[in-house]
Amino acid sequence: MPSVRRIAHAFLERQGLTTVFGNPGSNELPFLSGLPDGFRYVLGLHEGAVVGMADGYAQASGRPALVSLHSAAGSGNALGALTNAVAARTPLVVLAGQQARPAIGPEAYLTNVDAPALMRPLVCWAAEPACARDVPRALAQAVFEARLRRGPAFLSVPYDDWTADADENAPAVLERRVERAGAPGAEQGRRLAGAVAAARRPALVLGGDIDADGLFHDAVRLAERLGGPVWAAPSVFRLPFPNRHPLFRGVLPAGIEPACRALAGHDLVLVLGAPVFRYHEHLPGRYLPEGTRLIQVTEDVSAAARAPVGEALVADPAAVTRLLLTALGTPDTPVHGYRPVPAPAGTRGPRLHPEEVFAALREEQPADTAYVVESTSTNSSWWRQMDLRRPGSYYFPAAGGLGFGLPGAVGVALARPGRPVVGVIGDGSANYGITALWTAARLRVPLTVVLLRNGTYGALHWFGGLLGVPDAPGLDLPGLDFTRIAEGYGVPARQIGGVAELRAALSEPVDGPRLLQVDTALTTPA
């Protein structure tokens, strides 16, 4: 009989999981031995960067990504990055090496004691096979759990399992196929379409799932048919709607009271592909204005169950969007008159205003550029200056866990090699995923990193004001020069001295990774 490893490799190949993001340890070597031709191993120097790259790759490619971690230490290092993948509902198949089976009970060195428990409740599914012959089936379950539940699934495998003989039933796993369909029933569809058609002042709130599921343009058609305002859901990690469209009102505030105030005057709020809601600042109040009905449509069972208000339909947002477009009809002509971009704010000192940086990106970068953004303190400047009209244009750490930006940008660039990719990274967050620069250099990933250096954790200064904590220590970051750090990892880098130099640099051709460090003035997220 073939080995467990051979069956596993053949199954992964049939499932299209041939790119492995990892940082290997001794427990993982038996799985990695003899990878078939066509497999690619993407080495990251820290597990947080490994998961961040896989997260960006899976989001940009629309397919699950395979991650290889090292026992307990590597799995623990990855937990912070996994929070973003969980919140973004990114399908990741996370394999971790375990000690040999006879060594687990005595807790030999590099044993992951109760490996599934380490990852719960963060991942959507976690297991360790009961015996070597169960590995192929368990691996298949991990892949299907990640796809069906839309999140990271975790499997710990003792390293001696990979060389064991598979049993006669193992090859059956190669033919497995698991699919899901989530269209609403006829009566559910009639009720939903009737509620939307009867609304006098409907509003749309769209989540990152709209972009992830390829519904960007359909969302525009639906919004134009309804004619009401559109918000992106709070803490949005993908842009679900063109941000300068005349119906777009921006990102819904991430506090209970201001979100309620924003939705005042609407008799129906239709939420597609988002939780209700991912609040951040604790600003209590009513969840909804008096007389406002909320209907949520999501595939995420947990998001539907935990919402504090409104009705929920657990269904495929794509099927529901098509149903509504058919039931309501679509406008004869699209809406024109996209809102103009205001002139960027400036500063009197040597530092650039972030709006000047973003204006340069908007005007010098191709219109189809994909931006991976991890610079929280510049949020308001970003949305004032950018004009994003294409799907897959925006990626942000979904749970707010720092360290996604640089690795995520590498992953997006690997998944979309024909599309320009720019990482817009703050100096505070850059330190969490800086090792991704080495991977970008080794693979010659075409990527521009615009490093915004303001010398502080800018968002925390703003949050300190909200919380009445003006004197917290540890918020400043003097003395960091990312040009020298980047060059040490093999990435060409330069310090930008002004707007003209930035524009000239952005207009240069990109044939590998590069880093542009720009000193910026401190701004606030809102």
C-alpha positions in Angstrom: 0.0 0.0 0.0 1.1 3.6 -0.5 2.2 5.6 2.5 0.0 8.0 4.3 2.2 10.8 3.0 1.8 9.8 -0.6 -2.0 9.7 -0.3 -2.0 13.1 1.5 0.2 14.7 -1.2 -2.1 13.3 -4.0 -5.2 14.6 -2.2 -3.7 18.1 -1.7 -2.7 18.2 -5.4 -6.2 17.3 -6.5 -7.6 20.0 -4.2 -5.3 22.6 -5.7 -3.4 23.1 -2.4 0.1 23.0 -3.9 1.5 26.2 -2.4 2.7 25.6 1.2 3.4 28.6 3.4 5.6 27.5 6.3 8.5 27.8 8.7 9.7 24.2 9.1 10.7 22.4 12.3 11.9 18.8 12.9 8.3 17.5 13.3 7.3 18.8 9.9 10.1 17.3 7.8 8.5 13.9 7.2 5.4 15.6 5.7 7.6 17.9 3.5 9.7 15.1 2.2 9.2 14.2 -1.4 6.7 17.0 -2.3 5.5 16.3 -5.9 6.6 18.4 -8.8 4.4 21.4 -9.0 4.3 22.1 -5.3 5.8 25.3 -4.1 7.1 26.0 -0.6 7.0 29.6 0.5 9.3 30.1 3.4 8.5 32.7 6.1 10.9 33.6 8.9 8.2 33.8 11.6 4.9 32.0 11.9 3.0 35.2 12.1 4.4 36.3 8.8 3.7 32.8 7.4 0.0 33.0 8.3 -0.3 36.6 7.1 1.1 35.6 3.7 -1.3 32.7 3.5 -4.2 34.9 4.6 -3.4 37.5 1.8 -2.9 34.7 -0.7 -6.1 33.0 0.0 -8.1 36.2 0.0 -6.7 37.4 -3.3 -6.8 34.0 -5.0 -10.3 33.0 -3.7 -8.9 29.6 -2.8 -7.9 27.9 0.5 -4.2 28.1 1.3 -2.1 25.5 3.1 0.0 26.4 6.1 2.7 24.3 7.8 3.5 25.2 11.4 5.9 23.7 14.0 4.3 21.9 16.9 3.2 24.0 19.9 5.8 26.8 19.6 5.0 27.5 15.9 1.3 27.2 16.5 1.4 29.6 19.4 3.5 32.1 17.3 0.7 32.0 14.7 -2.2 32.7 16.9 -2.1 36.5 16.6 -2.1 36.3 12.8 -4.9 33.7 12.9 -7.2 36.2 14.5 -7.3 38.2 11.3 -7.9 35.2 9.2 -10.8 34.2 11.5 -12.4 37.6 11.3 -11.9 37.7 7.5 -13.4 34.2 7.2 -10.3 33.1 5.2 -10.2 29.4 4.5 -6.8 28.2 5.7 -5.7 24.6 6.2 -3.2 24.7 9.0 -1.1 21.6 9.5 1.2 21.3 12.5 3.8 18.7 13.2 3.5 16.6 16.4 6.0 14.4 18.2 6.1 10.7 17.3 3.1 8.9 18.8 5.2 6.9 21.4 6.7 10.1 22.6 3.4 12.1 23.1 2.4 10.5 26.4 5.7 11.1 28.2 5.7 14.6 26.8 9.0 14.4 25.0 10.7 17.5 23.8 8.6 19.3 21.1 5.4 17.5 22.1 2.3 19.6 21.6 0.2 18.6 24.6 -3.4 18.5 23.6 -2.7 20.2 20.3 -6.4 20.9 19.3 -7.1 22.6 22.6 -4.2 25.1 21.9 -6.0 26.3 18.8 -9.6 26.3 20.1 -11.8 28.2 20.2 -10.0 30.4 17.6 -10.1 28.1 14.6 -13.3 26.8 13.1 -12.2 23.1 13.6 -9.2 21.4 15.2 -8.2 17.8 15.6 -5.4 15.2 15.9 -6.1 11.9 14.2 -6.6 8.9 16.5 -4.2 6.8 14.4 -2.0 7.0 11.4 -4.5 5.4 9.1 -7.0 8.1 9.9 -4.7 10.9 8.6 -5.9 11.0 5.0 -9.6 11.2 6.1 -8.8 13.8 8.7 -6.8 15.9 6.3 -9.7 15.8 3.9 -12.0 16.9 6.7 -9.7 19.8 7.5 -9.8 21.0 3.8 -13.6 20.7 3.6 -14.2 22.3 7.1 -12.1 25.3 6.0 -14.1 25.7 2.8 -17.6 25.1 4.3 -17.1 27.1 7.4 -15.0 29.8 5.7 -12.1 29.9 8.2 -8.9 28.3 9.4 -9.0 24.6 10.2 -6.3 23.0 12.2 -4.8 19.4 12.1 -2.0 18.2 14.2 -0.2 15.1 12.8 2.4 13.0 14.7 5.4 12.9 12.4 5.8 9.1 12.3 2.3 8.9 10.8 3.4 10.2 7.4 5.6 7.1 6.7 3.1 4.6 7.9 1.3 2.4 5.3 -2.2 3.7 4.4 -5.0 1.1 4.5 -7.1 -0.1 1.6 -9.7 2.6 2.1 -7.3 5.5 2.0 -7.4 6.0 -1.8 -11.1 6.7 -1.6 -10.4 10.1 -0.1 -8.9 11.2 -3.5 -12.4 11.1 -5.0 -14.2 13.0 -2.3 -16.1 16.1 -3.2 -18.0 18.3 -0.8 -20.1 21.3 -2.0 -22.5 23.7 -0.5 -25.5 25.6 -1.8 -27.4 28.2 0.2 -30.2 29.7 -1.8 -33.3 30.8 0.2 -36.5 28.9 -0.2 -39.4 30.3 -2.3 -41.3 31.7 0.7 -38.2 33.1 2.3 -37.3 34.8 -1.0 -40.8 36.3 -1.4 -40.7 37.7 2.2 -37.3 39.2 1.7 -38.1 40.7 -1.7 -41.4 42.0 -0.4 -39.8 43.7 2.6 -37.1 45.4 0.4 -39.6 46.5 -2.2 -41.9 47.9 0.4 -39.2 50.0 2.1 -39.6 53.8 1.6 -36.1 54.7 2.7 -33.9 51.6 2.5 -30.2 51.6 3.4 -27.5 49.0 2.5 -24.7 47.9 4.8 -22.2 45.8 3.0 -19.4 43.6 4.4 -16.1 42.3 3.2 -17.8 39.0 2.1 -19.3 41.0 -0.8 -15.9 41.5 -2.3 -14.5 38.1 -1.3 -17.5 36.4 -3.0 -17.1 38.4 -6.3 -20.3 40.5 -5.7 -18.7 43.9 -6.0 -20.4 44.9 -9.3 -23.7 43.2 -8.3 -23.8 45.2 -5.1 -23.5 48.4 -7.2 -26.5 47.3 -9.4 -28.6 46.5 -6.3 -27.7 49.8 -4.6 -28.6 51.8 -7.7 -31.9 50.0 -8.0 -32.7 50.8 -4.3 -31.4 54.3 -4.6 -30.6 54.6 -0.9 -27.3 55.2 0.8 -24.6 52.5 1.2 -22.2 52.0 4.1 -19.4 49.6 4.4 -19.8 47.6 7.6 -17.7 48.7 10.6 -14.1 47.5 10.7 -14.3 46.6 7.0 -11.4 44.4 5.8 -12.3 44.4 2.1 -14.0 47.2 0.2 -17.4 46.0 -1.0 -18.4 49.1 -3.0 -16.7 51.9 -5.0 -15.8 54.5 -2.3 -16.5 57.6 -4.5 -19.8 56.3 -5.8 -22.5 59.0 -5.1 -24.5 56.5 -2.9 -21.5 55.6 -0.8 -21.4 57.1 2.7 -18.2 55.6 4.0 -17.5 53.1 6.7 -20.3 52.8 9.3 -19.1 54.1 12.7 -17.8 51.3 14.9 -19.8 52.4 18.0 -23.3 51.6 19.0 -24.6 55.2 19.4 -22.9 56.7 16.3 -24.0 53.8 14.1 -27.6 54.2 15.3 -27.3 57.9 14.5 -26.0 57.3 11.0 -28.9 55.0 10.2 -31.6 57.4 11.5 -34.4 58.0 9.1 -34.3 54.6 7.4 -37.2 52.2 7.7 -35.1 49.2 6.5 -31.4 48.4 6.8 -30.3 45.5 4.7 -27.0 44.0 5.8 -25.3 41.8 3.2 -22.2 39.7 4.0 -21.4 41.3 7.4 -21.9 40.8 11.1 -24.3 43.1 12.9 -22.0 44.9 13.9 -18.3 44.6 14.7 -18.2 47.6 17.1 -14.9 48.9 18.4 -15.2 52.0 20.6 -17.7 51.4 23.5 -20.1 54.1 22.8 -23.4 52.8 24.2 -26.9 53.7 23.0 -29.8 52.2 21.1 -28.8 49.6 18.5 -31.2 50.9 15.9 -33.4 54.0 15.5 -37.0 53.8 16.5 -39.0 52.3 13.7 -36.0 50.9 11.8 -36.1 47.2 10.7 -32.9 45.4 10.1 -32.5 42.3 8.0 -29.1 40.5 7.9 -28.1 38.1 5.1 -24.9 36.1 5.8 -23.5 32.6 5.4 -21.8 32.9 8.8 -24.0 31.0 11.2 -22.2 32.4 14.2 -22.6 36.0 13.1 -26.3 35.5 12.6 -26.8 33.9 16.0 -24.8 36.4 18.0 -26.3 39.6 16.5 -28.0 41.7 19.2 -30.8 43.0 17.0 -32.7 42.4 13.8 -33.7 39.5 11.7 -31.2 37.1 10.0 -31.3 34.9 7.0 -28.5 32.4 6.8 -28.0 32.1 3.1 -25.5 32.7 0.3 -25.4 36.5 -0.2 -24.8 35.9 -3.9 -28.0 33.9 -4.3 -29.9 36.6 -2.3 -28.4 39.4 -4.4 -29.4 37.7 -7.6 -32.9 37.1 -6.2 -33.4 40.7 -5.3 -32.0 41.9 -8.7 -34.5 39.7 -10.5 -37.4 40.6 -8.2 -36.8 44.3 -8.2 -35.4 44.8 -11.7 -32.3 46.8 -12.4 -32.0 50.4 -13.5 -31.8 51.1 -17.3 -28.6 53.1 -17.0 -25.9 53.1 -14.3 -25.5 56.0 -12.0 -22.8 58.4 -13.0 -21.3 61.4 -11.3 -18.8 59.8 -9.0 -17.8 62.3 -6.3 -14.6 64.2 -7.0 -11.6 63.8 -4.7 -10.8 66.9 -2.6 -7.5 68.6 -2.7 -5.1 66.9 -0.2 -4.3 68.5 3.1 -0.7 69.7 3.5 1.7 70.5 6.3 4.1 73.4 6.9 6.9 71.2 8.3 9.2 68.7 6.6 6.8 65.8 7.1 4.2 65.0 4.5 0.5 64.9 5.3 -0.8 61.3 4.7 -3.3 62.8 2.3 -0.4 64.0 0.1 1.0 60.4 0.1 -2.4 58.9 -0.8 -3.0 61.5 -3.5 0.3 60.5 -5.1 -0.7 56.8 -4.9 -4.1 57.5 -6.5 -2.6 59.6 -9.3 0.6 57.6 -10.0 -0.4 54.0 -9.5 -2.5 52.1 -12.1 -6.3 52.2 -11.4 -6.3 48.4 -10.8 -3.8 48.5 -8.0 -4.5 46.3 -5.0 -3.7 48.0 -1.7 -3.0 46.2 1.5 -3.3 48.7 4.3 -2.1 48.6 7.9 -1.9 52.2 9.0 -4.8 52.8 11.3 -4.0 56.4 12.3 -4.4 57.5 8.7 -7.8 56.0 8.0 -9.6 59.2 7.6 -6.9 60.5 5.2 -7.1 57.3 3.2 -10.8 57.4 2.5 -10.7 61.1 1.7 -8.1 60.6 -1.0 -8.5 57.2 -2.6 -10.8 56.4 -5.5 -11.2 52.6 -5.6 -13.6 51.3 -8.2 -12.5 47.7 -8.8 -13.0 44.4 -6.8 -10.0 43.2 -4.8 -8.7 46.8 -4.4 -8.4 46.9 -0.6 -7.2 44.5 2.2 -7.1 45.3 5.9 -6.4 43.2 9.1 -9.8 41.9 9.8 -9.4 41.6 13.5 -7.1 44.6 14.0 -4.2 42.3 14.8 -1.0 44.0 13.8 1.3 42.1 11.6 -1.0 41.3 8.7 0.0 44.2 6.4 3.5 43.3 5.1 3.0 39.5 5.0 -0.5 40.0 3.6 0.9 42.2 0.8 3.4 39.5 -0.1 0.6 36.9 -0.2 -1.7 39.1 -2.4 1.2 39.8 -4.8 2.0 36.0 -5.0 -1.7 35.3 -5.7 -2.2 38.1 -8.3 1.2 38.4 -10.1 -0.4 40.3 -13.0 -1.8 43.1 -10.8 0.1 45.9 -9.2 0.2 45.6 -5.4 1.1 48.3 -2.8 1.4 47.8 0.9 0.6 50.9 2.9 2.2 50.2 6.2 2.6 52.3 9.4 5.9 52.2 11.3 4.2 50.8 14.4 2.7 47.8 12.6 5.7 47.1 10.3 7.7 45.6 13.1 5.2 42.8 13.6 5.6 41.4 10.1 8.9 42.7 9.0 10.4 39.3 8.2 8.0 39.1 5.2 10.5 41.3 3.4 13.0 38.5 3.2 10.4 36.2 1.5 9.5 39.0 -0.9 13.2 39.4 -1.8 13.9 35.7 -2.2 10.9 35.3 -4.5 11.4 38.6 -6.2 7.7 39.5 -5.6 6.7 42.6 -7.5 5.6 44.7 -4.6 5.8 48.4 -3.5 5.8 49.0 0.3 5.1 52.6 1.2 6.2 52.9 4.8 4.6 55.8 6.7 6.9 56.8 9.5 5.4 59.1 12.1 7.5 57.8 15.0 4.6 56.7 17.2 1.6 54.5 17.6 -0.7 57.1 16.2 -4.0 55.3 16.7 -3.2 54.8 20.4 -2.7 58.5 20.9 -6.2 59.1 19.5 -7.7 56.2 21.5 -6.1 57.6 24.6 -8.0 60.8 24.1 -11.3 58.8 23.8 -10.6 56.9 27.0 -9.3 59.9 29.0 -5.8 58.4 29.2 -3.4 61.1 27.9 -0.2 59.9 29.6 0.1 56.2 28.8 3.8 55.1 28.3 5.2 53.2 25.4 3.5 55.0 22.5 6.5 56.5 20.8 8.9 54.7 18.4 12.0 56.9 17.8 15.1 55.8 15.9 13.6 53.3 13.5 15.0 53.4 10.0 13.2 50.9 7.8 15.4 51.6 4.8 18.3 50.0 6.5 16.2 47.1 7.8 14.8 46.4 4.4 18.2 46.5 2.7 19.3 43.9 5.3 16.6 41.6 4.2 17.5 42.2 0.5 14.8 44.7 -0.4 16.0 47.9 -2.2 14.8 50.9 -0.1 15.0 54.7 -0.1 14.0 57.6 2.1 11.6 59.9 0.3 12.1 63.6 0.8 9.0 65.2 -0.7 5.9 64.9 -2.8 7.8 65.3 -6.1 10.3 62.6 -5.2 7.5 60.3 -4.1 5.6 60.7 -7.3 8.7 60.1 -9.4 9.5 56.9 -7.4 5.9 55.6 -7.8 6.1 56.1 -11.5 9.1 53.9 -11.9 8.7 50.3 -13.2 8.5 47.5 -10.5 10.3 44.2 -11.2 10.7 43.1 -7.6 10.0 44.3 -4.0 11.0 47.8 -3.0 10.4 50.0 0.1 9.7 53.7 0.1 10.0 55.3 3.5 8.0 58.5 3.9 8.0 60.7 7.1 4.4 61.8 7.8 2.6 64.1 10.2 0.5 62.5 12.9 -3.2 62.3 12.1 -6.2 60.6 13.7 -8.3 57.7 12.4 -11.5 59.8 12.4 
